Amino acid sequence: MRISWKKSAIVLFSAIMLASCGSQSEKKPAGGEASSGDSKPEEKTYKIGVTQIVEHPSLNAAFDGFKKAIDESGLKVEYDKQNAQNDNSANTTIANNLVSSKVDLIFANSTPSAQAVASATKDIPIIFTSVTDPVGAELVSSMEQPGANVTGTIDTHPDAIPNTLKFMKEQLNMKKVGMVFNSSEQNSRAQVDNVKKLAKHIGLTIVEASASTSAEVKQATESLVGKVDGLYIISDNTVVSALESVVSVANDNKLPMMAAEFDSVGRGALGAYGFEYSDIGYEAGKMAVQILKGEKKPADLPVQLPQNLKLVINKKTAETIGLEVKEDWKAEFSE
């Protein structure tokens, strides 16, 4: 059958239009919405593993500061926080679990926590805080050039111990100072050794008492009564977690008790030359942000010292032990 040229043209035009419509429908779905291929990729959610050796206010404040810095960065983050409750076996297990879960970064809150994760991975970035001697703990090569995958912020200021010892000798008239600590914790041993060395130069004698668990802290403190003029409690995780028992013994025996950080002053210590743990946690968080954004590596970030060293006194404790707070101390007061 013969088809006229007009009919042929109509058929050809219809075929072209159908093909064009089909092509457009593939490029843009019904309703005018862009296809999935044109959508923006979802913002990455970073996974941060958090390991903390024990539950107590100073370490909790450090973690709060860390989270604040992360929140301010705008990064989307999920935390896997685990607490060893001062159990070394649990501390090692937590480190291995965080490494196995392939988190993007690990925040280690204390010396034992940092040591455990540093032993478990040489690849995942580790940011620590609440660490006193990172070089002695073999976490970093040096403060200025940490090397490898570990860096962070420390919980001691070079002037804190000298200022405290001078205050105890000159203002509190002490000759013998008692120190309760966990001798198996490297962080604590380093602090006590440093205190003893500095104390010797200014004529103070240090009397030690060891407590390996929180349950032993009160008995260790009581063993110092009658032997010392006052107490100096460093940032020892075992002792600080049971600080109320130390405060009780000190107050009952009218012994002035200086501490290494402000949280302990709020819990009953007489005073401290220190800083806010939330501040060193915050600085550690800022370091973590640089690493997660790919701007820096741990090896590029020097270990940081705390800032804003000052004397804080607990007025209530001073009244309890019958101590006059002098204006020339230029102290601030805990709430």
C-alpha positions as CSV (number, residue, x, y, z in Angstrom):
1,M,0.0,0.0,0.0
2,R,1.3,3.4,-0.9
3,I,1.6,6.1,1.8
4,S,1.5,9.8,0.9
5,W,4.4,12.1,1.8
6,K,2.1,14.1,4.1
7,K,1.3,11.0,6.2
8,S,5.0,10.0,6.3
9,A,5.9,13.5,7.6
10,I,3.3,13.3,10.4
11,V,4.5,9.8,11.5
12,L,8.2,11.0,11.5
13,F,7.3,14.1,13.5
14,S,5.4,12.1,16.1
15,A,8.3,9.7,16.6
16,I,10.8,12.6,17.1
17,M,8.5,14.2,19.8
18,L,8.1,10.9,21.6
19,A,11.8,10.3,21.7
20,S,12.4,13.8,23.0
21,C,9.8,13.4,25.8
22,G,11.4,10.1,26.8
23,S,14.8,11.7,27.0
24,Q,13.5,14.5,29.1
25,S,11.8,12.1,31.5
26,E,15.1,10.3,32.1
27,K,16.9,13.5,32.9
28,K,14.3,14.9,35.3
29,P,11.7,12.9,37.2
30,A,8.0,13.9,37.5
31,G,7.3,16.9,39.6
32,G,10.4,18.7,38.5
33,E,12.6,17.3,41.3
34,A,16.3,16.7,40.7
35,S,17.4,13.1,40.5
36,S,19.4,11.4,43.3
37,G,22.5,11.8,41.2
38,D,22.2,15.6,41.5
39,S,21.7,15.8,45.3
40,K,24.4,17.1,47.6
41,P,26.4,14.4,49.5
42,E,25.4,13.9,53.1
43,E,27.7,15.6,55.7
44,K,30.2,13.1,57.2
45,T,29.6,12.0,60.7
46,Y,32.8,11.5,62.6
47,K,33.2,8.8,65.2
48,I,35.2,9.7,68.3
49,G,36.1,7.1,70.8
50,V,36.4,8.4,74.4
51,T,38.3,6.4,77.1
52,Q,38.4,7.6,80.7
53,I,40.1,5.8,83.5
54,V,37.7,6.7,86.3
55,E,34.6,8.8,87.1
56,H,35.4,12.1,88.9
57,P,34.7,15.8,88.4
58,S,38.0,16.9,87.0
59,L,38.0,14.3,84.2
60,N,34.3,14.9,83.5
61,A,35.0,18.6,83.2
62,A,37.8,17.9,80.8
63,F,35.4,15.9,78.6
64,D,32.8,18.6,78.7
65,G,35.4,21.1,77.5
66,F,36.4,18.8,74.7
67,K,32.8,18.4,73.5
68,K,32.3,22.2,73.6
69,A,35.2,22.7,71.2
70,I,33.8,20.0,68.9
71,D,30.3,21.5,69.0
72,E,31.6,25.0,68.2
73,S,33.4,23.6,65.1
74,G,30.1,22.6,63.5
75,L,31.4,19.0,62.8
76,K,28.9,16.2,63.1
77,V,30.2,13.8,65.7
78,E,29.1,10.6,67.4
79,Y,30.8,9.7,70.7
80,D,31.6,6.2,72.0
81,K,32.5,7.0,75.6
82,Q,33.7,4.2,77.9
83,N,34.9,4.4,81.5
84,A,37.3,1.8,83.0
85,Q,36.3,2.6,86.6
86,N,39.9,2.5,87.6
87,D,40.3,-1.1,86.4
88,N,43.5,-1.6,84.4
89,S,42.2,-4.7,82.7
90,A,39.0,-2.9,81.6
91,N,41.2,0.0,80.5
92,T,43.1,-2.3,78.1
93,T,39.9,-3.9,76.8
94,I,38.3,-0.4,76.1
95,A,41.4,0.6,74.1
96,N,41.3,-2.6,72.0
97,N,37.5,-2.2,71.4
98,L,37.8,1.4,70.2
99,V,40.6,0.5,67.8
100,S,38.6,-2.5,66.5
101,S,35.6,-0.3,65.9
102,K,37.7,1.9,63.6
103,V,36.8,5.3,65.1
104,D,38.1,8.4,63.4
105,L,39.9,9.7,66.5
106,I,40.4,8.7,70.1
107,F,40.1,11.1,73.1
108,A,42.1,9.7,76.0
109,N,41.2,11.3,79.3
110,S,44.1,10.4,81.8
111,T,47.6,9.0,81.6
112,P,46.5,5.3,81.8
113,S,43.8,5.8,79.2
114,A,46.3,7.4,76.8
115,Q,49.0,4.7,77.4
116,A,46.5,1.9,76.7
117,V,45.3,3.4,73.3
118,A,48.8,4.4,72.3
119,S,49.8,0.8,72.7
120,A,46.8,-0.5,70.8
121,T,47.2,1.7,67.6
122,K,49.8,3.6,65.7
123,D,47.4,4.7,63.0
124,I,44.3,6.2,64.6
125,P,44.9,9.8,65.8
126,I,44.9,10.1,69.6
127,I,44.3,13.3,71.6
128,F,45.0,13.2,75.3
129,T,44.3,15.4,78.3
130,S,44.6,15.1,82.1
131,V,48.1,13.8,81.5
132,T,51.0,15.1,83.7
133,D,54.2,13.8,82.0
134,P,53.5,12.7,78.4
135,V,57.3,12.2,77.7
136,G,57.9,10.1,80.8
137,A,54.8,8.1,80.1
138,E,56.3,7.5,76.6
139,L,53.3,9.0,74.8
140,V,55.3,11.6,72.9
141,S,58.9,12.0,71.8
142,S,58.9,15.6,73.1
143,M,56.5,18.4,74.1
144,E,57.5,20.4,71.0
145,Q,57.6,17.5,68.5
146,P,55.3,14.8,69.7
147,G,55.8,12.6,66.7
148,A,53.6,9.6,65.6
149,N,49.9,9.7,66.2
150,V,49.6,11.1,69.7
151,T,49.4,14.6,71.1
152,G,47.2,16.6,73.5
153,T,47.2,18.9,76.6
154,I,48.7,18.3,80.0
155,D,47.3,19.0,83.5
156,T,50.3,20.6,85.1
157,H,51.8,24.1,84.9
158,P,55.5,24.6,85.6
159,D,54.8,27.1,88.3
160,A,51.9,25.2,90.1
161,I,54.0,22.9,92.3
162,P,56.7,25.6,93.3
163,N,53.9,28.1,94.1
164,T,52.0,25.5,96.2
165,L,55.1,24.4,98.2
166,K,56.1,28.0,98.8
167,F,52.6,28.8,100.0
168,M,52.6,25.8,102.4
169,K,55.9,26.7,103.9
170,E,55.6,30.5,104.1
171,Q,51.9,31.0,104.7
172,L,50.8,27.8,106.4
173,N,54.0,27.3,108.3
174,M,54.5,23.7,107.4
175,K,57.6,21.6,107.8
176,K,56.3,18.2,106.9
177,V,53.8,17.5,104.1
178,G,51.9,14.3,103.6
179,M,51.1,13.0,100.1
180,V,48.6,10.2,99.5
181,F,48.8,8.7,96.0
182,N,48.7,5.5,93.9
183,S,52.4,4.6,93.5
184,S,51.7,2.2,90.6
185,E,50.3,5.1,88.5
186,Q,53.1,6.6,86.5
187,N,51.4,10.0,86.3
188,S,51.3,10.2,90.1
189,R,54.8,8.8,90.7
190,A,56.2,11.5,88.4
191,Q,54.4,14.3,90.3
192,V,55.5,13.1,93.7
193,D,59.1,12.7,92.6
194,N,59.0,16.3,91.3
195,V,57.4,17.6,94.5
196,K,60.1,15.9,96.6
197,K,62.9,17.4,94.6
198,L,61.5,20.9,94.8
199,A,60.5,20.6,98.4
200,K,64.1,19.7,99.4
201,H,65.3,23.0,98.0
202,I,63.0,25.0,100.2
203,G,63.3,23.0,103.4
204,L,60.1,20.9,103.3
205,T,60.0,17.2,104.1
206,I,57.6,14.9,102.1
207,V,56.0,11.9,103.8
208,E,54.4,9.4,101.5
209,A,51.4,7.1,101.9
210,S,50.3,4.8,99.1
211,A,46.8,3.6,98.2
212,S,46.3,1.2,95.3
213,T,42.5,1.4,95.3
214,S,39.9,4.1,96.3
215,A,38.9,1.9,99.3
216,E,42.4,2.3,100.7
217,V,42.6,6.1,100.5
218,K,41.1,6.9,103.9
219,Q,43.3,4.4,105.8
220,A,46.4,5.8,103.9
221,T,45.5,9.3,104.9
222,E,44.9,8.4,108.5
223,S,48.4,6.8,108.6
224,L,49.8,10.3,108.2
225,V,48.0,11.9,111.1
226,G,50.5,13.0,113.8
227,K,53.4,12.8,111.3
228,V,52.7,15.8,109.1
229,D,51.6,19.5,109.3
230,G,49.4,19.3,106.3
231,L,48.5,17.4,103.1
232,Y,49.2,17.9,99.4
233,I,46.9,16.0,97.1
234,I,48.1,15.8,93.5
235,S,46.0,14.9,90.4
236,D,46.0,11.2,91.3
237,N,43.0,9.4,89.8
238,T,42.7,6.9,92.7
239,V,42.8,9.5,95.4
240,V,40.8,12.2,93.8
241,S,38.0,9.7,93.1
242,A,37.8,9.2,96.9
243,L,38.6,12.8,97.9
244,E,35.8,13.2,100.4
245,S,37.5,10.6,102.7
246,V,40.7,12.6,102.6
247,V,38.8,15.8,103.4
248,S,37.1,14.1,106.3
249,V,40.4,13.1,107.9
250,A,42.1,16.4,107.2
251,N,39.2,18.5,108.7
252,D,38.8,16.2,111.7
253,N,42.5,16.7,112.5
254,K,42.7,20.4,111.5
255,L,45.2,19.6,108.8
256,P,45.4,22.2,105.9
257,M,45.1,20.3,102.6
258,M,46.2,21.8,99.3
259,A,45.2,20.2,96.0
260,A,46.4,20.3,92.4
261,E,43.2,21.4,90.8
262,F,40.1,23.5,91.5
263,D,37.5,20.7,91.4
264,S,39.1,19.3,94.6
265,V,38.9,22.7,96.2
266,G,35.2,22.7,95.5
267,R,34.9,19.3,97.1
268,G,36.6,20.4,100.3
269,A,40.3,20.9,99.9
270,L,41.6,24.2,101.4
271,G,43.1,25.5,98.2
272,A,45.0,25.0,95.0
273,Y,47.2,26.8,92.4
274,G,45.6,25.6,89.3
275,F,43.3,26.0,86.3
276,E,40.0,24.7,85.0
277,Y,40.0,21.2,83.7
278,S,37.3,22.2,81.2
279,D,39.9,24.6,79.7
280,I,42.5,21.9,79.0
281,G,39.7,19.7,77.6
282,Y,38.6,22.5,75.4
283,E,42.1,23.1,74.0
284,A,42.4,19.3,73.3
285,G,39.0,19.5,71.4
286,K,40.4,22.3,69.2
287,M,43.3,20.1,68.4
288,A,41.0,17.3,67.5
289,V,39.0,19.5,65.2
290,Q,42.1,20.4,63.2
291,I,42.9,16.7,62.8
292,L,39.4,15.7,61.8
293,K,39.3,18.5,59.2
294,G,42.5,17.2,57.7
295,E,44.3,20.5,58.5
296,K,46.9,19.0,60.9
297,K,48.3,15.6,62.0
298,P,49.1,14.8,65.7
299,A,52.8,15.0,64.9
300,D,52.3,18.6,63.8
301,L,50.7,19.8,67.0
302,P,52.9,20.5,70.1
303,V,51.7,19.3,73.5
304,Q,50.0,22.3,75.2
305,L,50.3,23.5,78.8
306,P,47.3,24.9,80.8
307,Q,46.8,28.6,81.0
308,N,45.5,31.1,83.7
309,L,47.3,29.7,86.8
310,K,45.7,31.2,90.0
311,L,45.2,30.5,93.7
312,V,41.7,29.5,94.8
313,I,40.7,29.1,98.5
314,N,37.7,27.3,100.0
315,K,36.5,29.7,102.7
316,K,34.3,27.1,104.4
317,T,37.2,24.7,104.8
318,A,39.4,27.5,106.2
319,E,36.8,28.2,108.8
320,T,36.4,24.5,109.6
321,I,40.1,24.1,110.4
322,G,40.4,27.5,112.1
323,L,42.6,29.2,109.4
324,E,42.5,32.9,108.8
325,V,42.4,33.8,105.1
326,K,44.7,36.8,104.5
327,E,44.1,39.5,101.9
328,D,47.7,39.5,100.7
329,W,47.2,35.9,99.4
330,K,45.3,37.6,96.5
331,A,43.2,34.5,96.3
332,E,39.9,33.8,94.5
333,F,37.3,31.8,96.3
334,S,35.5,28.6,95.3
335,E,31.7,28.7,95.4
